Amino acid sequence: MNFARRWFYEQIANWSVVLKKPEIAFDYWQKMLDDDPKDAQVLAMVAHQKALENKESEAIAVYEKVLALNPEDYGSAFNYAFLVQKTGDHLTAIKTFKRTLEVNPKLDRAWFGQGLSHVALGENASAIECFKKTNKLQPMSPHGYYELAKAQFRTHDANGCEKTMRKVKEFDPKVAAQLEDETGIRIGVDRWWVK
């Protein structure tokens, strides 16, 4: 397929997605795949659209093809890991999040996702390390701090949990209050041994 035709097909597919006409996009993606069945970029677009349509098993299968063709595609690897995590396959999710992080170690969402899978498997110590990396990369996002505090609480690290709760209280008092309710640890009273 020549460059101009491919560009034209890509534009039609992209605008079809924007205009919420994915069936048209799929037609044009298929035309591009008929020309080159191993086009990882087009396969990634197909997989992403299938995920958006909640066709998760189909999306997973297409992402597997993408990653076989282009293992460095950390965006597709992250999406694949997220989808397999949703199906409960946490071991595959962790392995794929790690693969994603080998290519892009600053992808805070991959650290967070890996941490959630460790939590699901009861591996709180590993989860804590992942959430600490998430918070280092995304210091103003309460989600990483929330999960870190919960994991610290589950490992009976009350001082660590309280330090994390104090940190999140600095920028999201509602999350800190929720953690107080969930853990029973009160951070309103200053204690010299926690600071």
N, C-alpha and C positions, 0 to 999 in steps of 0.2 A: 504494500500500500504506500502510495507516495505521501510526502509530508503534508501537502495541501489537503488531501482527502482526509488524512488522519486528523489534522487540526479541525477541519469542518465537522467530522464525526464527534470529536471531543466537545466542541462548542455546543452542538445539538444535545449531547448527553448531559453536559453540565447544566444547560438552561432547562432541560426537561426535569432535572432533579429540583432546581430552584422553583420551577412552576408546579411542582408536585405531580409530575407525570412520569413516575419511574418506569412505567412500562415502555415508554419511548426510549428512555435512557438505556434500558436493558437491550432493546433492539440494536441500538448503535454500538453499545459495548460488544454485543455478539458479533457485529460486522467486523469490529477491530480484532476480536479473538479468532474469527474465521481466518483472518489474514495471518495472525500470529497467536496461536493458542498458549504460548508461554509468555505473554505480555503481562508481567507482574503488576505493572501500574494499573492496567485495566482490571485485572483480577481483584486488586485491592479495592477499587471503586465498587465493583460488583459485591464483594464481601461486605463492605461498609453499608451499602444500600440494603442488603439482605438483613443485616443486623438492625438497621433502623426500622425495618418492617417486622421485627420480632421473629424472623426466620433464623433463629440462632443456630440450629444444627446445620443448615445450609451455609450460613456465614462461616461457621467453624471449618467446614470442609473446604471452602474456597480459600480461607486464610491459610490453611495447611499447604495448599498449592503455592500460594504467594511466598510463604516462608521457605518452601523447598527451592523455589526459584531465586529468591533474594533474602537470604538470612540476615542481611544488614538492615532490612526495613523495620526499624524499631517501632514505627507507628502501627504497622500491621501486627507486629509481635505483641505490642501492648494490647491492642484490641482483641486479639486472639486470647491472650491470657485473661482478660476481663470476662470474655464470653465463657471460657471453660471454667473460670471461677464461679460464674453464675450457675453452672450446671452441677457444681459441687466437686469438680475434679481439682482439688486444691494442690495436689502434688504437681500436676502438669502446669497449673497456674504459676506456682512458685518457680519451677524450672524455666518457664517462659519469661516471667518478670525478670529473673536473673539474667537471662539471655538479652533481654531488652536493655538492662542496665550495663551490660558489657559494652554495648554500642553507645549508649547515652547514659552515663552514670548520674547525670543531673536531672533525670526525669522523676520528679518528686512523686508523681502519681503511681509510678511503678514501684517505688519503695513502699508507698501507702498500700497498694494492692497486695504486694507480697506480704506485708504485715498482717493484713486482714486474713489472708489464707493461713498464715501461721497461727493466728488466733483461732480460726475454725478448726485447726488440727490440735489445738491445746498447747501449742509451742510458744508460750508467752515470752520466754527469754529471747527467742529469735524475733518475735514480733516487736519487742521493745527496741531492739537495735534498728529495725526497719523504720519504726515511727520516729526515732531520734534523728535518723537521716532525713526523713520527710520534713521534720520541723526545722532542721538546719537549712534545707533548701527552700522551704516555704514557711518562714518564721511568723507570718501573720495569719495563717490558716488555722482555725480552731479544731478542725477535724483530726489532724495528726496529734495535737495535744490531748484531745478527748480520748482517743484510742490509746495513746501512751499512758495516760493516767489510769485508765481502766486496766491495762495490762500490768502496770506496776501494782495496782491494788490486788489483782489476782495472784501476784507473786509475793504478797504480804510485805511489799516495800512501801510502807505508809509514809516514810519521809520523802522518798522519791515521788510518790503520788502527790503529796502535798506541795512539793516544789513545783511540779508540773501544773497543778491547779492554780498556784499563785501566779505563775507565768501567764497562763491563759486568762486569768482575771484581769491582767493589765490591759488587754485589748478586747476581751469578750466576756464580760461578767455573767452573761446568761448561761454560757457553757460552764463556767466555773460553778455557778449555783446549781446547775443540773448535776455536775459531778459531786457536789456536796451532798445532794439528795441521794444519789446512787451509791456513794461510798460510805456515807456517814461521817466523813472527815470534814471538819469545819476549818476553814482557812481565815475566818474573820478575826481570830485571836492570834496575835503575834507570839511566836515561841522562838526563843533564841537558838534552839538546836536544829531548826528547820531551815533557817536562812542561808 
